Amino acid sequence: MKAYYMNKLMCYFVLFISIVVCNNQVLAEEAEGEQPVDIAYVEMKPKFTVNLKERNKYLMAKVQVLVEGEKYVEKIEKHLPVMRHELIMLFSGNSISDVQTMEQREQLRLKSRQAIIDALDKYENSDGLRDVFFTEFLVN
């Protein structure tokens, strides 16, 4: 009788181990399917300093680009000169009254993002570009 209970206990143990192993395998497969997106910030150096339309007025900004995945960082860095050109042209076309409020600065940020997308699409593609941020912004 003792051997019967030992065999039954052994069967339950094997069943338990099988369930745990299968559950861990399912969790591992789910985790593989939901890998976090690797992001990187690329700083456009040096910071931008451009003259505004008014005499003796300028805008100074530090710009960072949010890139999805390390594989796109190299492409962004490769095209930094054309991206800088587009932003210089965009920034210098403003007057001081165009960049005073938070809403105006947010519009400029969105226009900057679109200018970078357009520049990248002209020479390659804008895959991987997520967003553009001003990390410093000064108008004088």
C-alpha positions in Angstrom: 0.0 0.0 0.0 2.9 2.3 0.8 4.3 1.8 -2.7 0.9 2.8 -4.2 0.9 6.1 -2.4 4.5 6.7 -3.3 3.8 6.1 -7.0 0.7 8.4 -6.8 2.8 11.1 -5.1 5.5 10.7 -7.7 2.8 11.1 -10.5 1.5 14.3 -8.9 5.1 15.6 -8.6 5.8 14.9 -12.2 2.5 16.6 -13.2 3.3 19.6 -11.1 6.8 20.0 -12.6 5.3 19.6 -16.1 2.8 22.4 -15.5 5.5 24.7 -14.1 7.8 24.1 -17.0 5.0 24.6 -19.6 3.9 27.8 -17.8 7.4 29.2 -17.8 7.8 28.4 -21.5 4.5 30.3 -22.3 5.6 33.3 -20.2 9.0 33.3 -21.9 7.4 33.2 -25.4 5.0 36.1 -24.4 8.0 38.1 -23.1 9.8 37.6 -26.4 6.8 39.0 -28.3 6.6 42.1 -26.2 10.2 43.2 -26.1 10.6 46.8 -25.1 11.5 49.3 -27.9 15.0 50.5 -27.6 15.1 54.3 -27.9 18.0 56.7 -28.1 18.4 60.5 -28.0 20.7 62.1 -30.6 21.8 65.6 -29.7 22.3 67.9 -32.6 25.6 69.6 -31.7 26.5 72.4 -31.5 23.3 74.1 -30.3 21.5 76.3 -32.7 22.1 80.1 -32.7 20.3 82.0 -35.4 19.4 85.6 -36.1 15.7 86.4 -36.1 14.0 88.8 -38.4 14.4 91.8 -36.1 17.7 93.5 -35.8 20.0 92.3 -33.0 17.5 89.5 -31.9 18.4 85.9 -31.9 17.2 82.4 -31.0 19.4 79.8 -29.3 18.1 76.3 -29.0 19.5 72.8 -28.1 17.7 70.2 -30.1 17.5 66.4 -29.4 16.0 63.8 -31.7 14.3 60.7 -30.2 15.1 57.7 -32.3 13.5 54.2 -32.1 16.2 51.6 -32.1 20.0 51.8 -32.2 20.0 50.8 -35.9 18.5 54.1 -36.8 20.9 56.2 -34.8 23.6 55.8 -37.4 21.3 57.0 -40.1 20.2 60.1 -38.1 23.9 60.9 -37.4 24.7 60.5 -41.1 22.1 63.1 -42.1 22.8 65.6 -39.3 24.1 68.3 -41.7 20.9 68.3 -43.8 18.8 68.3 -40.7 20.7 71.2 -39.2 20.4 73.1 -42.4 16.6 72.7 -42.5 16.3 73.7 -38.8 18.5 76.8 -39.3 16.3 77.9 -42.2 13.1 77.3 -40.2 14.3 79.0 -37.1 15.8 82.1 -38.8 12.5 82.7 -40.6 10.8 83.7 -37.4 10.3 87.0 -35.7 10.6 87.4 -31.9 6.8 87.6 -31.6 6.5 84.2 -33.3 8.3 82.4 -30.5 7.1 84.1 -27.3 4.4 81.8 -25.9 4.5 78.1 -25.0 2.0 77.4 -27.7 4.1 79.1 -30.4 7.2 77.2 -29.2 5.3 73.9 -29.4 4.2 74.8 -32.9 7.9 75.4 -33.8 8.8 72.1 -32.3 6.2 70.3 -34.4 7.4 72.2 -37.5 10.9 71.2 -36.7 9.9 67.6 -36.5 8.2 67.8 -39.9 11.2 69.6 -41.4 13.5 66.8 -40.2 11.1 64.1 -41.5 10.9 65.8 -44.9 14.7 66.1 -45.1 15.3 62.5 -44.2 12.6 61.3 -46.7 14.3 63.3 -49.4 17.6 61.5 -49.0 16.7 58.1 -47.5 13.6 57.7 -45.2 12.5 58.8 -41.8 12.0 55.4 -40.3 13.0 55.3 -36.7 12.5 59.0 -36.0 10.0 59.4 -33.2 10.1 63.0 -32.1 12.1 66.2 -31.7 12.6 68.1 -28.4 14.0 71.4 -27.4 16.2 70.9 -24.3 17.2 74.6 -24.2 15.4 77.5 -25.7 16.4 81.2 -25.5 15.1 84.2 -27.3 16.9 87.5 -26.9 
